[in-house]
């Protein structure tokens, strides 16, 4: 991306500018009347969102994150697409698909009537993508930075055959102390427990953290709430186009085994992901589209 040209075409004076971020990756910086935010045009990934009346960022990014082309950035809201989790065909393709380690194109920026700022980025199939996933596609992400953070992932099937997707907005949230945090809104729902031997269980009460958590919750479309007493706040997550959710925290051992994640950082984060995962796969007809979206709002506890 040519930074000067991008600012000429898409910059908004006093509100939005594009610059070279860490590792030279293009970074879209927003500072409007509601909030400040950062979006990495590489990977189409929101890295930061902080409303003006809050001292802490909504999102967590590891201090050890890698900012390098061809690699994923650990934190913010990575996009998992066109599959969630390990390669479903076992061919050694990247976990969580290929678009989170891919350059996206800046398509449009806009100042909204309510003072919010909207950014659209996109990516489409090419020779590199077809070597991994042989389907023509057009993928867009729309990020609206206002009193809430709204993120929508829109998949367009431009092939002449149906495609089946699993996908996620893999949001990492900043937490004061995950041992005191709870996730509300999942009581009574079945989930696939991926820690140890995979098993299906039923959630009783809120989700608490006293060890590693890696769960796919099934048949759930309700709002979710992260109750974070250490930071005296609650985060509400509204979801669209999703009937599954993933909760993840690596805890001690896995944290030590990740080169782009600090040994103690698991205490300060939790992933609550808006997904189409497991049996919640989406089949998109030729010429059709699907939309996966979340609205993230912070409230003082």
VENMOWO-V939263 format. One record per residue. N is the residue number from 1. RES is the residue in one small letter. SS is DSSP state (hx for helix, st for strand, lp for the rest). OMEGA is omega in whole degrees, -180 to 180 (none if undefined). Layout:
[[N RES SS OMEGA] [N RES SS OMEGA]]
This chain:
[[1 x lp 174] [2 x lp -173] [3 x hx -179] [4 x hx 180] [5 x hx 179] [6 x hx 178] [7 x hx 178] [8 x hx -175] [9 x hx -170] [10 x hx -179] [11 x lp 176] [12 x st -172] [13 x lp 178] [14 x lp -175] [15 x lp -173] [16 x st 173] [17 x st 178] [18 x st 180] [19 x st 173] [20 x st -180] [21 x lp 179] [22 x hx -179] [23 x hx -179] [24 x hx 180] [25 x lp -177] [26 x st -174] [27 x st 176] [28 x st -177] [29 x st -177] [30 x st 175] [31 x st -178] [32 x lp -174] [33 x lp -178] [34 x lp -167] [35 x st 170] [36 x st -178] [37 x st 175] [38 x st 179] [39 x st 178] [40 x st -179] [41 x lp 167] [42 x st 179] [43 x lp 180] [44 x lp -164] [45 x st 172] [46 x st -179] [47 x st -175] [48 x st 172] [49 x st -178] [50 x st 175] [51 x st -174] [52 x lp -176] [53 x lp 177] [54 x lp -178] [55 x lp -178] [56 x lp 176] [57 x lp 172] [58 x lp -167] [59 x st 177] [60 x lp 169] [61 x st -178] [62 x lp 174] [63 x lp -179] [64 x lp -178] [65 x lp 179] [66 x lp 176] [67 x lp -174] [68 x lp -180] [69 x lp -178] [70 x lp 179] [71 x lp 180] [72 x lp 177] [73 x lp -175] [74 x lp 176] [75 x st -176] [76 x lp 179] [77 x st 175] [78 x st 177] [79 x st 174] [80 x st -174] [81 x st 2] [82 x lp 170] [83 x lp 177] [84 x lp 179] [85 x lp -179] [86 x lp 176] [87 x lp -176] [88 x lp 179] [89 x lp 177] [90 x lp -178] [91 x lp 178] [92 x lp 177] [93 x lp -173] [94 x lp 170] [95 x lp 176] [96 x lp 176] [97 x st -170] [98 x lp -173] [99 x hx 178] [100 x hx 175] [101 x hx -172] [102 x lp 177] [103 x st 174] [104 x lp 179] [105 x st 175] [106 x st -174] [107 x st -176] [108 x st 170] [109 x st -175] [110 x st 169] [111 x st -177] [112 x lp -179] [113 x lp -177] [114 x lp 179] [115 x lp 177] [116 x lp 179] [117 x st -179] [118 x st 179] [119 x st 174] [120 x st 175] [121 x st -179] [122 x st 172] [123 x st -179] [124 x st -174] [125 x lp 175] [126 x lp -177] [127 x hx -179] [128 x hx -180] [129 x hx -178] [130 x hx 175] [131 x hx 180] [132 x hx -173] [133 x lp -165] [134 x lp -178] [135 x lp 172] [136 x lp -180] [137 x st 169] [138 x st -175] [139 x st 179] [140 x st 169] [141 x st -179] [142 x st -178] [143 x st 178] [144 x st -178] [145 x st 180] [146 x lp 176] [147 x lp 169] [148 x lp 173] [149 x st 180] [150 x st -179] [151 x st 179] [152 x st 178] [153 x st -176] [154 x st -179] [155 x st 178] [156 x st 176] [157 x st -179] [158 x lp 176] [159 x lp 178] [160 x lp 176] [161 x lp 178] [162 x lp 172] [163 x st 177] [164 x st -175] [165 x st 154] [166 x lp -168] [167 x st -179] [168 x st 159] [169 x st -165] [170 x st -169] [171 x st 173] [172 x st -178] [173 x st 176] [174 x st -177] [175 x lp 177] [176 x lp 177] [177 x lp -174] [178 x lp 179] [179 x lp 178] [180 x lp -175] [181 x lp 175] [182 x st 172] [183 x st -179] [184 x st 175] [185 x lp -176] [186 x lp -179] [187 x lp 179] [188 x lp -179] [189 x lp 174] [190 x st 176] [191 x st 173] [192 x st -180] [193 x st -175] [194 x lp 177] [195 x lp -177] [196 x lp 178] [197 x lp -176] [198 x lp -179] [199 x st 176] [200 x st -177] [201 x st 177] [202 x st -178] [203 x lp 174] [204 x lp -180] [205 x lp 180] [206 x lp 175] [207 x st 177] [208 x lp -175] [209 x lp 173] [210 x lp 180] [211 x lp -179] [212 x lp 179] [213 x st 176] [214 x st -170] [215 x st 171] [216 x st 179] [217 x st -170] [218 x st 174] [219 x lp 178] [220 x lp 177] [221 x lp -177] [222 x lp 173] [223 x lp 176] [224 x st -179] [225 x st 170] [226 x st 177] [227 x st -172] [228 x st -176] [229 x hx -179] [230 x hx 177] [231 x hx 177] [232 x lp 180] [233 x st 172] [234 x st 178] [235 x st 178] [236 x st -179] [237 x st 174] [238 x st -174] [239 x st 178] [240 x st 178] [241 x lp -175] [242 x lp 172] [243 x lp 174] [244 x st 178] [245 x st 180] [246 x st 174] [247 x st -176] [248 x st 166] [249 x st -171] [250 x lp -176] [251 x hx -163] [252 x hx -170] [253 x hx -179] [254 x hx 178] [255 x hx -179] [256 x hx -177] [257 x hx 179] [258 x lp -178] [259 x lp -178] [260 x lp -177] [261 x lp -178] [262 x lp -176] [263 x lp -177] [264 x lp -174] [265 x hx 179] [266 x hx 180] [267 x hx -172] [268 x hx -178] [269 x st 167] [270 x st 174] [271 x st 171] [272 x st -164] [273 x st 172] [274 x st -168] [275 x st 154] [276 x st -173] [277 x lp -180] [278 x hx -177] [279 x hx 178] [280 x hx 177] [281 x lp -178] [282 x st 175] [283 x st -176] [284 x st -178] [285 x lp 177] [286 x lp 179] [287 x lp -178] [288 x lp -179] [289 x st 170] [290 x st -174] [291 x st 174] [292 x st -172] [293 x st 175] [294 x st 168] [295 x st -177] [296 x st -178] [297 x st 178] [298 x st 176] [299 x st 175] [300 x st -178] [301 x lp none]]
